Amino acid sequence: MPLHGARAAALLAWVNSTKVSTDPLNDLSQLQDCNVFIRIINKIHRSEEGESVLEQPLPERISFIRGFLQKHCKHKSAAENLVSAQELLGGEELALAKVTVLLLYHTSMSCKSPGDWNEFDYKTQVELASILKFVLDNEESLNENLEMFLQRKAPLPSSSTSSSSSDEHSPLLSLPHKREVRFLELKKIASSSGANNMLPGPPSSPMGDVMQTPQFQLRRLKKQLAAERENRDELEVELAENRKLITEKEAQITMMQQRIDRLALLNEKQAADQQEPKEMEELREKNESLLVRLHEALRQCQDLKTEKGQMDRKINQLSEENGDLSFKLREIGSHLVQLQEALNELSEEHNAALAQSQEKQGQLESELRAALQEKKCSEEKIEILQGKISLLEDQLAKLGDCGAQQKGEVLGDVLKLEELKQEVSSLAAKGAELQATVLRLEEEKQQREAALQSERGRFEEEKQQLGGLVASLQSSLSESHRAREMLEQNLQGREAEAER
């Protein structure tokens, strides 16, 4: 089955936006040498660790790419089975598309902000947003679903609404008050996590909307926390190595002190005998040399103990901050889940109300068209009858002076004329009634359109405010992350000085 054309084009547009290739790519098959993938990985890490791989054969390049994906995917076994080395060697477009999707997901998690996606047109953003949302929703089952997603269109979400055709009131008129109460609850939930300052949301765009969802923000926070845990583990390993080095130095100092003590006893014995043989002179020189080395070793040991104490304090501080950060993450995650549930409820209510309003508006428009058509028919009938009345009145005027027999015929025409006038009056009354109905239907249509527009504006405003709350939560976590990085840099500087 061929790849979905729009999604393949969107993935190519994203690859070209990274600007790692001098010439724009026109087809996924141009990625089969894997050089572009390696350059994208280097750009993500802001390093050149993959430059040497570019000079190696294709199997080694593929191994490097699969190793990167396995390291940074949530489930390493899933990443290993998801991208086949044999398929990449064969240059299969489906395998190349899978690698592109995973790199797109990792890049958006690592360094892309919502504003960076504005360089793409709206249609491309829609496709990229659908790909990113699919990976978020299917992390546990990418092996089963990603191929199908890349080869066909995703099914449209189904929704069902029920409304009565005889309902005289639009449901939109009763929703704003409920929505306002619900949003106050959302603000209260977000403020309990320390994010009281409302920040304006980014400009609305498909990719921006996906990246501002609580689901995406929570996944990014978990990724950052995992990276910080990895850094902490590395620091703990370095600390263990330094402790081992200090222990070895202390053992050496103990052995040297014992040798000095033995030499000192021997020196005292030789001094008592008042003998100055050549061996004694050599021992004295060795003793002095050992004393110098002992003093140097003692100084180094003291420095190492000082550094060890400082590192212990830093590690304890980092551990406490890591605990605080983990607690904040769990708390923020809980709030984000509540915000997401509330936002989903608002979306469902808005969609249901919108469908009901559109259905009611359609009924009003149908009734309005029928009433206008009936009014037009009545007006045509009135014009025809008025023409007949004018003709009969002319005939009656001409026959006014005729004989009795003709007068009898005229009397019949008069009765026919009276009936026509009554019919005209009836049609006129019905036309006035239809005119009133048309005016009422048009007024009701305008009211519903105004209510619908007002409700749309309210929903968008609430959505932007929710985005601001999520951004505020992200900002608070970023501040903690920057403080952690400063402490790590100070610790690395001290370790470098200790090694010198």
CORGI-V434035 format. One record per residue. N is the residue number from 1. PSI is psi in whole degrees, -180 to 180 (NA if undefined). OMEGA is omega in whole degrees, 0 to 359 (NA if undefined). NEAR is the number of other C-alpha atoms within 10 Angstrom. Layout:
n: <N,N>
psi: <PSI,PSI>
omega: <OMEGA,OMEGA>
near: <NEAR,NEAR>
//
This chain:
n: <1,2,3,4,5,6,7,8,9,10,11,12,13,14,15,16,17,18,19,20,21,22,23,24,25,26,27,28,29,30,31,32,33,34,35,36,37,38,39,40,41,42,43,44,45,46,47,48,49,50,51,52,53,54,55,56,57,58,59,60,61,62,63,64,65,66,67,68,69,70,71,72,73,74,75,76,77,78,79,80,81,82,83,84,85,86,87,88,89,90,91,92,93,94,95,96,97,98,99,100,101,102,103,104,105,106,107,108,109,110,111,112,113,114,115,116,117,118,119,120,121,122,123,124,125,126,127,128,129,130,131,132,133,134,135,136,137,138,139,140,141,142,143,144,145,146,147,148,149,150,151,152,153,154,155,156,157,158,159,160,161,162,163,164,165,166,167,168,169,170,171,172,173,174,175,176,177,178,179,180,181,182,183,184,185,186,187,188,189,190,191,192,193,194,195,196,197,198,199,200,201,202,203,204,205,206,207,208,209,210,211,212,213,214,215,216,217,218,219,220,221,222,223,224,225,226,227,228,229,230,231,232,233,234,235,236,237,238,239,240,241,242,243,244,245,246,247,248,249,250,251,252,253,254,255,256,257,258,259,260,261,262,263,264,265,266,267,268,269,270,271,272,273,274,275,276,277,278,279,280,281,282,283,284,285,286,287,288,289,290,291,292,293,294,295,296,297,298,299,300,301,302,303,304,305,306,307,308,309,310,311,312,313,314,315,316,317,318,319,320,321,322,323,324,325,326,327,328,329,330,331,332,333,334,335,336,337,338,339,340,341,342,343,344,345,346,347,348,349,350,351,352,353,354,355,356,357,358,359,360,361,362,363,364,365,366,367,368,369,370,371,372,373,374,375,376,377,378,379,380,381,382,383,384,385,386,387,388,389,390,391,392,393,394,395,396,397,398,399,400,401,402,403,404,405,406,407,408,409,410,411,412,413,414,415,416,417,418,419,420,421,422,423,424,425,426,427,428,429,430,431,432,433,434,435,436,437,438,439,440,441,442,443,444,445,446,447,448,449,450,451,452,453,454,455,456,457,458,459,460,461,462,463,464,465,466,467,468,469,470,471,472,473,474,475,476,477,478,479,480,481,482,483,484,485,486,487,488,489,490,491,492,493,494,495,496,497,498,499,500>
psi: <130,163,153,121,-46,-39,-40,-41,-39,-41,-41,-41,-39,-44,-43,-31,-22,-18,33,-10,140,-37,135,144,142,-10,148,-26,-20,-7,2,-20,-7,5,-41,-41,-44,-40,-36,-42,-44,-39,-37,-44,-3,44,176,31,-22,0,-40,-28,-29,-25,-6,166,165,-42,-40,-37,-42,-41,-41,-44,-45,-36,-41,-45,-41,-35,-36,-3,156,-41,109,-40,-36,-42,-36,-40,-22,-42,112,131,-36,-40,-38,-38,-36,-5,30,133,-34,-42,-41,-38,-38,-47,-41,-42,-46,-38,-38,-45,-46,-39,-44,-32,-29,-49,-10,132,160,-35,-23,-16,-3,-11,-17,152,168,-42,-42,-41,-40,-45,-44,-39,-40,-38,-47,-43,-37,-45,-41,-42,-18,30,-33,-16,37,-36,-38,-30,-23,-42,-46,-39,-39,-18,-8,170,145,142,143,140,137,145,146,134,147,134,155,135,-18,2,127,-8,137,137,-21,-25,-18,-4,-35,-41,-42,-40,-40,-42,-42,-40,-33,-37,-39,-44,-38,-40,-47,-36,-25,-17,5,2,78,-20,123,120,143,140,161,166,141,129,156,-48,-39,-40,-42,-43,-16,-2,146,-35,-46,-45,-41,-41,-40,-40,-41,-38,-42,-41,-39,-40,-40,-37,-38,-43,-41,-41,-40,-41,-38,-36,-45,-40,-40,-40,-41,-40,-40,-42,-42,-41,-42,-41,-42,-38,-42,-40,-39,-44,-42,-38,-39,-41,-39,-40,-42,-42,-36,-41,-42,-39,-43,-41,-42,-38,-37,-36,-6,45,139,61,171,-38,-37,-40,-42,-41,-38,-41,-42,-38,-43,-41,-42,-36,-42,-47,-35,-46,-40,-43,-39,-40,-44,-40,-42,-40,-42,-38,-40,-47,-39,-43,-42,-42,-39,-44,-41,-43,-43,-42,-43,-38,-42,-44,-36,-40,-44,-41,-40,-42,-43,-39,-44,-42,-45,-40,-42,-44,-39,-38,-43,-41,-40,-43,-43,-40,-38,-41,-44,-41,-43,-43,-43,-43,-42,-46,-39,-42,-43,-42,-42,-39,-44,-40,-37,-40,-43,-42,-38,-46,-39,-43,-41,-43,-41,-39,-43,-37,-42,-42,-43,-42,-38,-42,-41,-42,-41,-46,-39,-34,-42,-41,-44,-41,-44,-39,-38,-42,-41,-36,-39,-33,11,-29,15,178,-177,-42,-44,-34,-34,-41,-38,-39,-39,-40,-35,-43,-44,-44,-44,-38,-40,-42,-42,-40,-39,-44,-42,-44,-36,-43,-42,-37,-41,-40,-42,-38,-42,-40,-43,-45,-42,-43,-41,-40,-42,-37,-45,-40,-44,-41,-41,-42,-41,-43,-42,-41,-37,-45,-41,-41,-43,-39,-43,-39,-42,-39,-38,-40,-38,-39,-44,-42,-37,-42,-41,-38,-41,-39,-36,-37,-42,-38,-41,-40,-40,-41,-40,-43,-41,-40,-42,-41,-41,-37,-42,-38,-39,-43,-39,-38,-37,NA>
omega: <182,180,175,189,183,181,177,179,179,178,177,178,179,179,179,181,178,175,176,179,182,180,178,180,180,182,181,181,178,179,191,176,174,180,180,179,182,179,177,179,177,181,179,183,182,180,180,183,181,181,180,180,181,181,184,179,184,179,178,177,179,179,178,181,180,177,178,181,180,182,187,175,182,180,186,179,178,179,180,180,185,183,182,178,180,179,177,177,179,179,180,184,180,178,178,178,179,180,180,179,182,177,175,181,181,180,180,177,189,193,183,172,183,183,182,184,183,178,179,175,187,182,178,177,180,181,178,178,179,178,181,179,179,180,178,184,187,180,183,187,180,182,184,193,188,180,180,180,181,184,179,178,176,179,178,178,180,179,180,178,179,179,180,181,181,180,183,184,178,179,180,184,183,184,187,182,179,180,181,179,181,181,174,177,178,179,180,179,182,182,180,179,177,181,183,184,179,180,179,180,178,178,184,174,181,180,178,179,180,183,178,179,177,180,180,181,180,178,179,179,179,179,179,180,178,179,180,176,178,178,179,179,178,178,180,177,178,178,179,178,178,178,178,179,179,179,179,179,180,178,178,179,179,179,179,178,178,179,179,179,179,179,179,177,179,179,178,180,179,178,179,179,180,178,180,178,181,179,180,178,179,178,179,179,178,180,180,178,179,179,178,180,179,180,178,179,178,179,179,179,179,178,180,178,178,178,180,178,179,180,177,180,179,180,178,179,179,178,178,179,178,177,178,181,178,179,179,180,178,180,179,178,178,179,180,176,178,178,180,179,180,179,177,178,179,180,179,179,181,180,179,180,180,179,179,181,179,177,179,179,177,177,179,180,177,178,180,179,179,181,178,179,180,177,180,179,180,179,177,178,180,179,179,182,178,175,178,180,179,179,180,179,176,179,180,179,179,184,183,184,183,182,185,180,179,178,176,178,179,179,177,179,179,180,177,177,180,179,179,179,178,179,177,179,180,180,178,178,179,177,178,179,178,178,178,179,179,179,181,180,179,179,180,177,179,179,181,178,179,179,180,179,179,182,177,179,180,181,179,179,178,180,179,179,176,176,177,178,180,178,179,177,179,180,180,178,179,177,177,180,179,178,179,180,178,179,180,178,178,181,178,177,180,179,179,178,179,179,178,NA>
near: <9,9,18,15,12,17,23,22,18,21,21,20,19,20,22,17,14,13,14,17,14,7,8,13,14,11,12,20,14,14,20,20,18,21,21,19,21,23,20,21,20,16,16,17,12,9,11,13,12,18,13,9,18,17,11,10,10,17,14,13,21,24,13,16,21,18,14,15,22,18,12,14,16,13,13,14,10,16,22,17,12,20,23,17,17,12,14,21,15,11,18,15,20,22,22,21,23,18,22,21,22,19,21,20,19,20,16,20,18,14,10,15,14,19,13,12,20,15,11,16,12,14,12,22,21,19,19,28,19,17,24,21,18,16,17,16,13,13,15,13,11,20,16,11,14,20,17,15,17,22,16,15,13,13,7,6,5,5,9,7,11,9,14,9,10,7,9,9,12,20,19,21,15,11,14,16,9,10,19,13,10,15,19,10,14,22,17,11,19,22,17,12,16,13,21,14,12,16,17,14,21,16,12,14,18,20,27,21,18,20,22,21,19,25,18,19,21,20,14,18,20,16,17,17,18,12,12,17,15,12,14,17,12,12,19,15,12,13,17,12,12,20,15,12,14,19,13,12,17,16,12,14,18,13,12,17,15,12,14,18,13,13,17,15,12,15,17,12,12,14,12,9,9,9,10,10,10,9,9,15,12,11,16,16,12,14,19,13,11,17,15,12,14,18,12,12,17,15,12,16,18,13,14,19,15,12,18,18,12,14,20,14,12,17,19,12,14,17,14,12,16,19,12,13,18,16,12,17,19,15,14,26,20,15,21,23,15,16,24,17,13,16,20,12,14,19,14,13,15,18,15,19,22,19,17,20,21,16,17,23,19,13,14,17,15,12,15,20,14,13,20,17,13,15,22,14,14,19,17,12,16,21,13,12,18,15,12,15,20,12,12,18,15,11,13,18,10,10,14,11,10,11,10,9,9,13,15,12,13,19,13,12,16,16,11,13,20,13,13,18,17,11,15,21,13,14,19,17,12,16,21,13,14,20,15,13,17,19,13,13,19,15,12,17,19,13,14,22,15,12,18,20,13,14,20,15,12,15,17,12,13,18,19,20,19,26,23,20,28,25,22,22,25,17,14,14,18,14,11,14,17,11,11,17,14,11,15,18,11,12,18,14,11,14,17,10,10,14,8,5>
//
